[in-house]
């Protein structure tokens, strides 16, 4: 195998059976986590506060020592129990939540800060490349306090990218921004990282950020990695009720096996024997996009709540049994609370979980 082929196959980051205890405790903050990140791939660690995602990010950066397992960067060991390569020797860039720009340095000098071992012409060339990439060439001599929040964030990213690290870590970098700016910058940051062919890990509790930016998403809960995959697979093929609940929106309707498949209140679903759940007590996951508004349908549901979202309404509908489902309906169908509407089920992915 040639050196180039080997480099292509070596993951930028490889984590194996990683566990980290809370300081001075026998309780795990991170428990038996394993995943790989390919070269040039962007991943997200997603989960609620206290799930272990920031602890895992700090361990990747080299600030925490694992109690079990290993971390490898570009195929070389970076962390194992009793031995941790220091953060400054990992070739890992970090973009912090507050950006941590140096207030007394210009935009250009902030970007060049990590290039102290390079010659002045090399620094100037690299900072010029990155200023063009982030679209701030005309602001090179300004200071951080003269920039907007979005501009500061791009400068912080450019500074992390300047030394061409193996990996970029982004710790909730959009949390201090308003919704509109956050949405725009997630796309911009993704484009910048892809233009540099940079591997990166984003930590967030916001699934919309994760969907917009990441190639791979790891859902964390109580210190464990519940599922690692694309946004599509997490939404349509969740491997647990926790992931199904956390990703997107949906409800669980009770199901019953039949000779031809399974029955739920909304429809009979034809399934083969091997597609049926093993347990007789199970629920079926129904997403808002599985419920289609159809005035001609004989099946009726009552509108009990509605949330206007511009292009559509998110309706909460009550079925005849009293169970609730969600439906996304184009906003020109403006139905009143208490009004019955016709619906039908179009379920492409039948996902079942054992009943709690």
Secondary structure, DSSP 8 states (H G I E B T S, - for coil): --HHHHHHHS-SEEEEEEEEE-TTSSSEEEEEEEEEE-TT-EEEEE--TTSSHHHHHHHHHTSS--SEEEEEETTEEEEETTEE--GGGTTEEEE-TT----TTSBHHHHHHGGGTTS-HHHHHHHHHHHHHHHT-GGGTT-BGGGS-HHHHHHHHHHHHHTT--SEEEEESTTTTS-HHHHHHHHHHHHHHHHHTT--EEEEES-HHHHHHH-SEEEEEETTEEEEEE-HHHHHHS-SSHHHHHHSS--EEEEEEE-SSEEEETTEEEE--GGGS-SSSSEEEEE-GGGEEE-TT-S-EEEEEEEEE-SSEEEEEEE-TTS-EEEEEEETT----TT-EEEEEE--SS--EEE--
